[in-house]
Amino acid sequence: MEKKNIDWSNLGFSYIPTEQRFVSNYKDGAWDEGGLTADANITMSECAGVLQYAQTCFEGLKAYTTEDGRIVTFRPDLNAQRMVDSCKRLEMPVYPVEKFLAAIDAVVGANAAYVPPYGSGATLYIRPYMFGISPVIGVKPAQDYQFRTFVTPVGPYFKGGAKPITIRVSDFDRAAPNGTGHIKAGLNYAMSLHAIVNAHAEGYDENLYLDPATHTKVEETGGANFIFVTKDGKVVTPKSDSILPSITRRSLMVVAKEYLGLEVEHREVYLSELKDFAECGLCGTAAVISPVGKIVDHGEEICFSSGMEKMGPVIQKLYDTLTGIQMGRLEDKFGWLHEIK
Ligand SMILES: *Cc1c(COP(=O)(O)O)cnc(C)c1O
């Protein structure tokens, strides 16, 4: 298979349409067979549920070329299950796990020419999503839905090395107590846009959101979970019902314990204890881990001893190990890689 003529290492993170996408429609209470299409556009009612009341959820994962030339995805079963959870909370019909996995394989397979080569640092980003497509004007769930998956090649997240970022403690909330913070709903992102634009305007890279009920505990940023390292090398991640359960974070916890022999804690983390940590990172599919050098809490700076120049040593080891597994350089002890043939 001939790869597309793309300057892989200089790609950014923006939408580049590829040749095929997968579409399935839910009508009269059932999903159709679904299939691939070259049509990148959607025609729908002006009154579609997604347009009026934001009834939509999504997933995000990547396909990689391994060192030995296989095309793989990473734990796609967890994305499938998380989308099931999102759909249930949003009163949307569940897209069956098996069909979800088959759709991803079909789309990646059909766009294999867009999967960046090993060593380029680029990857193929996969975006499954679902939305209410039938007209809704009185507030209620839509009757008909569409499930789609497209792919788009994205460049290396860190060009020229991973520089630690600076985060502020946000006065805005990203989730409500007993709300939708734990599911991957577009609405969570809509309400975070003002906060991120404002953070950037004030010179910060990201927002640290506190728990919406008491504003004393660390939750996450707009699109990534936190991971902290204590001074004695323990890995700690915040626990809360309103945090989105990141697959990268869950995988890093296993990597810490089972590959690196580190102690791991998943517990409530108070804002007041941040100053006691040695290292901090943000984890998600996009960057795997972005190192955090500094958190600013209303003028008070919390600086991690790993500094503003490079990743801390433990975060670096976690990063190298997880990316090593994803790229097929390290043993895949738990069967996390799914090969697309
Ligand atoms: C998608 C997402 C993450 C990261 O999850 P991964 O499964 O690791 O990509 C973290 N926080 C939020 C709010 C998200 O939407």
The ligand as a MOL file (V3000), in Angstrom:
LIG
                    3D

  0  0  0     0  0            999 V3000
M  V30 BEGIN CTAB
M  V30 COUNTS 15 15 0 0 0
M  V30 BEGIN ATOM
M  V30 1 C -11.0670 12.4280 26.4440 0
M  V30 2 C -10.8200 13.0920 27.7560 0
M  V30 3 C -9.6990 12.7900 28.5600 0
M  V30 4 C -8.6170 11.8410 28.1200 0
M  V30 5 O -9.0720 10.5350 27.9720 0
M  V30 6 P -8.2280 9.4670 27.1200 0
M  V30 7 O -9.1130 8.2910 27.0960 0
M  V30 8 O -6.9710 9.2140 27.8670 0
M  V30 9 O -7.9740 10.0850 25.7910 0
M  V30 10 C -9.5860 13.4160 29.7810 0
M  V30 11 N -10.4890 14.3300 30.1990 0
M  V30 12 C -11.5600 14.6700 29.4440 0
M  V30 13 C -12.5150 15.6690 29.9690 0
M  V30 14 C -11.7580 14.0560 28.2120 0
M  V30 15 O -12.8090 14.3980 27.4730 0
M  V30 END ATOM
M  V30 BEGIN BOND
M  V30 1 1 1 2
M  V30 2 1 2 3
M  V30 3 2 2 14
M  V30 4 1 3 4
M  V30 5 2 3 10
M  V30 6 1 4 5
M  V30 7 1 5 6
M  V30 8 2 6 7
M  V30 9 1 6 8
M  V30 10 1 6 9
M  V30 11 1 10 11
M  V30 12 2 11 12
M  V30 13 1 12 13
M  V30 14 1 12 14
M  V30 15 1 14 15
M  V30 END BOND
M  V30 END CTAB
M  END
